[in-house]
């Protein structure tokens, strides 16, 4: 049993939790910096959406997880809204990035010259052909 409040505040468990929080926060900041660099340096909308959706999601998730751990283990407040926010972000951000990329492709925005292959091109041509065949059979 600690003799004073100061000894209790600087226990080994608190130190380990604080190290975990610092690591998660630092990881989140690094992922956010990678996102910013990706948005500036990458050549086209598709690679930029990839950077924005994947690495920013991981960055924000790390920061939110560190915040949740701080309030739960240091402050003693269990926040279910933070868990819901983490789950919602984990599910919706990659889906949103995918939908933005798909909408850009469907609207005709070209891929960068560095792109090795375009898997969507053949599928899109086949889909358009099928739609045209269905229209002709209906008439």
Long-range contacts (C-beta under 8 A, 24 or more apart in sequence): 14-74, 17-69, 17-70, 17-73, 17-74, 18-74, 20-66, 20-69, 21-66, 21-69, 21-70, 21-74, 22-66, 24-62, 24-63, 24-65, 24-66, 24-69, 25-62, 25-63, 25-66, 27-58, 27-59, 27-62, 28-58, 28-59, 28-60, 28-61, 28-62, 28-63, 28-66, 29-59, 29-63, 30-59, 31-55, 31-56, 31-58, 31-59, 31-62, 32-56, 32-59, 32-60, 32-63, 34-59, 35-59, 43-112, 43-113, 43-114, 44-109, 44-110, 44-111, 44-112, 44-115, 45-100, 45-101, 45-104, 45-109, 46-101, 46-104, 46-105, 46-111, 46-112, 46-115, 47-112, 49-97, 49-100, 49-101, 49-104, 50-97, 50-101, 52-97, 53-93, 53-94, 53-96, 53-97, 53-98, 53-100, 54-94, 54-97, 56-93, 57-89, 57-90, 57-93, 57-94, 60-89, 60-93, 61-86, 61-89, 61-90, 64-89
